[in-house]
Amino acid sequence: MPKSSVKTEVKSSGSGVLRFAHPFYTTVPPAQRRAIPGVGKRMTDFVVQKLEPIPLPQREPTMSLADIIGKKGVDEIVAAKSISFHATGDTGEPVGDTQQLVADAMTLDYDTKHPAKSPAFFLHLGDVNYYNNTDKGYHEQFYVPYKTYPGKIIAIPGNHDGELFKFDGTSVGQKKTLEAFLKNFCRKKPGVPSGAGTIYREMVSQPGVYWYLDAPFVDIIGLYSNMAENPGYISGASIGNKQKEWLTRTLTTIAKNRKKGPRKALVVAVHHPPISTSGHDSSTAMLADIDDSCNKAGVIYDAMLAAHAHNYQSYTRSKTFAGKKMQIPFFVAGGGGRVAQSVKPAGGTVGDATFDKSLRGYGYLTVNATKDKLTIRFTQVDTKNNGKKKTFDTVTVDLKTNKTKRS
């Protein structure tokens, strides 16, 4: 029997053996179902029992861009009146060359002679590592593929980064959830972790697995949505509410700063997609948590970045916030290298969002912010054609009108 940190004995509810392995695939509303002892009335009742505790930050979870690229780098970006950064997720792929091809394509975006025109950093959207959270695993799935990538790399963890056991029940090499992620991304001070071996890559000192990055022209909030296969959670009875409470406080600070100074773009990144129709479902409870924090703080994000599903999906959510009608783009960018998953053709609506673009394939986002606009471009990397890349989708948010334009 596979090992597990939580044991759950599932019994039928008085009617003999269960008909389906997934008894919650039913048209009966949850409120009218008979609870299965030890589980509950919904699939998520089972999932929340498997969540792992969220490690507390080692310090106040706030970073400045200077902490990552230095004051000179920040000054160059301010002078250029624009900042850009890369983002993608689900990269860990020790077999094959898809991850390497995406990494190489991202590397070509850099011009070391003109740093201000290059991406400021790479924001990894989670699942850095699959099934081998050890120095060896990080070496082959992270340090080797990005050995020539010039930029600093920061990250939020994905479910595989936090797991303790493989699909076959054996250990992934860490005894505590996120142990390896903390070692590589949340160091006490910048340096080269042991997993890098002879590859020199200075890793930054992230304050924790969730954080706020204060940068010119953009505020970025990274959240940890825990280690379930689906859905994601940032708070709950089993993992506590500290992350959500921190999110509310941080958003409140951002709202106050907007009243004093320029209105920067606000981007939220989380591994499990709040909206998704393929590969993995939407994490609706998590989105409700994030929206609740926004409502309490009086400020809402201008874009949402996620991964988890190994494909590309783009949505536009129409929402009225503080009396303003807003169009907010949501992205699923999990094509960083892990085997691609099928995706439904774009079209129709998902809740209050339109489903605008989709792709089964690989690639990455480039996010660009100025004082007036937030532009997010998805570059497709053709892994069957030597990594040839082309722009697949571009969405621009006008920060004054809160309207989006797609090209």
KAMOCOR-V993343 format. One record per run of one state. SS is the DSSP state (A for helix, B for strand, O for the rest). FROM is the first residue (numbers start at 1). LEN is the number of residues. If there is no record, write none. Layout:
# KAMOCOR-V993343
SS_FROM_LEN + SS_FROM_LEN
This chain:
# KAMOCOR-V993343
O_1_29 + A_30_3 + O_33_3 + B_36_1 + O_37_3 + B_40_1 + O_41_2 + A_43_8 + O_51_11 + B_62_3 + A_65_16 + O_81_2 + B_83_6 + O_89_9 + A_98_10 + O_108_7 + A_115_3 + O_118_3 + B_121_4 + O_125_10 + A_135_9 + O_144_8 + B_152_4 + O_156_3 + A_159_4 + O_163_2 + B_165_1 + O_166_5 + B_171_1 + O_172_7 + A_179_7 + B_186_6 + O_192_2 + A_194_3 + O_197_6 + B_203_3 + O_206_5 + B_211_5 + O_216_2 + B_218_6 + O_224_12 + B_236_1 + O_237_3 + B_240_1 + O_241_1 + A_242_19 + O_261_4 + B_265_6 + O_271_13 + A_284_14 + O_298_5 + B_303_4 + O_307_5 + B_312_10 + O_322_2 + B_324_10 + O_334_15 + B_349_2 + O_351_2 + B_353_7 + O_360_2 + B_362_8 + O_370_3 + B_373_10 + O_383_5 + B_388_11 + O_399_4 + B_403_4 + O_407_1
